[in-house]
Amino acid sequence: MHDAIPHSVDSGDMRVARCASDVLATRNGICHSKSHALAALLRAAGIPTALCYQRLGDEDGDPVPCTG
């Protein structure tokens, strides 16, 4: 899936996929959207799957911006 569905920035398509079916329909998505699609496909194949998000902070606890 990583190679078959490009990141929105790489494809130039700035639509925001909000769920797994949107990623599959538009054939692009940002990181977390693609993760949701992969989780849905794994679950459909009977593979138990969970997602976990973390917030990355610097030494002062301030959020670190995403650089791609």
Backbone as JSON, one array per atom type, in Angstrom:
{
  "sequence": "MHDAIPHSVDSGDMRVARCASDVLATRNGICHSKSHALAALLRAAGIPTALCYQRLGDEDGDPVPCTG",
  "N": [[0.82, -1.18, 0.0], [1.97, 1.22, 0.67], [3.58, 1.97, -1.53], [1.7, 1.93, -3.54], [-0.24, 3.82, -3.0], [0.12, 7.13, -3.02], [1.47, 9.75, -0.89], [-0.43, 12.64, -0.1], [0.9, 15.12, -0.47], [3.03, 14.39, -2.13], [1.65, 13.56, -4.4], [0.38, 15.82, -5.15], [-2.26, 16.19, -4.78], [-4.4, 17.65, -2.75], [-6.62, 16.87, -1.29], [-8.21, 15.8, 1.69], [-8.28, 12.76, 3.02], [-10.63, 11.27, 5.04], [-11.35, 8.86, 6.07], [-10.81, 5.28, 5.86], [-12.05, 4.28, 3.53], [-12.14, 6.57, 1.95], [-9.43, 6.95, 1.34], [-8.93, 4.71, -0.25], [-10.71, 5.25, -2.32], [-9.82, 7.73, -3.41], [-7.23, 7.17, -3.91], [-5.01, 8.29, -2.63], [-3.45, 9.86, 0.22], [-2.78, 11.35, 3.48], [-0.33, 10.62, 6.02], [-1.61, 9.52, 8.43], [-4.12, 8.87, 7.42], [-3.54, 6.92, 5.49], [-2.59, 4.98, 7.21], [-4.92, 4.29, 8.58], [-6.34, 3.13, 6.47], [-4.72, 0.9, 5.89], [-4.96, -0.48, 8.32], [-7.71, -1.09, 8.24], [-7.79, -2.8, 6.01], [-6.18, -4.91, 6.93], [-7.72, -5.78, 9.12], [-9.98, -6.64, 7.72], [-8.91, -8.86, 6.54], [-8.83, -10.52, 8.66], [-6.85, -10.12, 10.51], [-5.94, -9.12, 13.64], [-5.8, -5.73, 14.51], [-4.47, -2.62, 15.62], [-4.26, 0.92, 16.2], [-1.97, 3.44, 17.23], [-1.35, 6.63, 18.39], [1.11, 9.13, 18.91], [2.29, 12.1, 20.43], [4.87, 14.07, 19.48], [7.35, 15.77, 21.24], [9.6, 18.48, 22.0], [12.56, 19.04, 24.09], [11.45, 20.77, 25.94], [8.86, 20.07, 25.98], [7.3, 21.16, 24.06], [5.33, 20.94, 21.04], [6.7, 19.21, 18.25], [7.03, 20.26, 14.98], [5.61, 18.7, 12.08], [7.6, 17.63, 9.48], [7.31, 16.29, 7.17]],
  "CA": [[0.0, 0.0, 0.0], [2.85, 2.39, 0.75], [4.0, 2.36, -2.87], [0.55, 2.01, -4.43], [-1.03, 5.0, -2.68], [1.07, 8.18, -2.65], [1.14, 10.79, 0.08], [-1.1, 13.76, -0.77], [1.88, 16.13, -0.87], [3.78, 13.87, -3.27], [0.8, 13.46, -5.58], [-0.15, 17.14, -5.49], [-3.7, 16.17, -4.53], [-4.49, 18.08, -1.35], [-7.83, 16.42, -0.61], [-7.91, 15.14, 2.96], [-9.05, 11.55, 3.22], [-11.02, 11.23, 6.44], [-11.55, 7.48, 6.51], [-10.12, 4.3, 5.02], [-12.69, 4.18, 2.22], [-11.73, 7.74, 1.17], [-8.08, 6.68, 0.84], [-9.04, 3.75, -1.35], [-11.43, 5.88, -3.43], [-9.03, 8.8, -4.02], [-5.9, 6.6, -4.18], [-3.96, 9.08, -2.01], [-3.78, 10.25, 1.58], [-1.67, 11.71, 4.34], [0.19, 9.49, 6.79], [-2.56, 8.83, 9.3], [-5.19, 8.31, 6.59], [-3.03, 5.67, 4.92], [-2.52, 4.01, 8.31], [-6.29, 3.81, 8.8], [-6.69, 2.23, 5.36], [-4.0, -0.35, 6.09], [-5.59, -1.18, 9.45], [-8.99, -1.63, 7.77], [-7.52, -3.95, 5.14], [-5.69, -6.0, 7.78], [-8.87, -6.29, 9.86], [-10.82, -7.37, 6.76], [-8.24, -10.14, 6.31], [-8.88, -11.29, 9.89], [-5.65, -9.88, 11.31], [-6.23, -8.1, 14.65], [-5.0, -4.54, 14.25], [-4.77, -1.42, 16.4], [-3.44, 2.09, 15.89], [-1.59, 4.23, 18.38], [-0.75, 7.9, 18.01], [1.89, 9.8, 19.93], [2.64, 13.49, 20.14], [6.3, 14.26, 19.64], [7.69, 17.07, 21.81], [11.02, 18.75, 22.22], [12.98, 18.89, 25.48], [10.58, 21.58, 26.79], [7.5, 19.56, 25.86], [6.58, 21.83, 22.97], [5.16, 20.06, 19.89], [7.66, 19.28, 17.14], [6.24, 20.3, 13.75], [5.82, 17.64, 11.09], [8.36, 18.14, 8.31], [7.09, 15.43, 6.01]],
  "C": [[0.87, 1.25, 0.0], [3.23, 2.88, -0.64], [2.83, 2.57, -3.81], [-0.29, 3.26, -4.21], [-0.09, 6.1, -2.2], [0.55, 9.09, -1.55], [0.55, 11.97, -0.69], [-0.12, 14.82, -1.26], [2.66, 15.67, -2.1], [2.95, 13.84, -4.54], [0.27, 14.81, -6.04], [-1.66, 17.24, -5.28], [-3.91, 16.47, -3.05], [-5.82, 17.76, -0.69], [-7.43, 15.68, 0.65], [-8.84, 13.94, 3.11], [-9.36, 11.41, 4.71], [-11.27, 9.82, 6.96], [-10.9, 6.54, 5.49], [-10.73, 4.23, 3.62], [-12.35, 5.39, 1.34], [-10.34, 7.54, 0.57], [-8.14, 5.75, -0.36], [-9.73, 4.37, -2.56], [-10.58, 6.92, -4.15], [-7.63, 8.34, -4.42], [-4.77, 7.53, -3.71], [-4.4, 9.42, -0.59], [-2.55, 10.69, 2.35], [-1.38, 10.53, 5.25], [-0.87, 8.77, 7.61], [-3.72, 8.25, 8.51], [-4.78, 6.98, 5.98], [-2.92, 4.59, 5.98], [-3.9, 3.44, 8.61], [-6.71, 2.83, 7.71], [-5.99, 0.88, 5.53], [-4.62, -1.15, 7.23], [-6.92, -1.81, 9.02], [-8.78, -2.86, 6.89], [-7.02, -5.15, 5.95], [-6.84, -6.62, 8.57], [-9.79, -7.11, 8.95], [-10.24, -8.74, 6.45], [-8.21, -11.0, 7.57], [-7.66, -11.12, 10.78], [-5.97, -8.79, 12.34], [-5.26, -6.93, 14.52], [-5.44, -3.39, 15.14], [-3.84, -0.3, 15.95], [-3.13, 2.82, 17.18], [-0.91, 5.5, 17.87], [0.02, 8.46, 19.19], [2.15, 11.22, 19.48], [4.11, 13.67, 20.46], [6.57, 15.67, 20.16], [9.19, 17.23, 21.95], [11.35, 18.65, 23.7], [12.15, 19.73, 26.46], [9.12, 21.1, 26.75], [6.67, 20.23, 24.78], [6.47, 20.89, 21.77], [6.25, 20.29, 18.83], [6.85, 19.26, 15.85], [6.6, 19.15, 12.81], [6.53, 18.25, 9.89], [8.22, 17.23, 7.11], [7.74, 14.15, 6.22]]
}
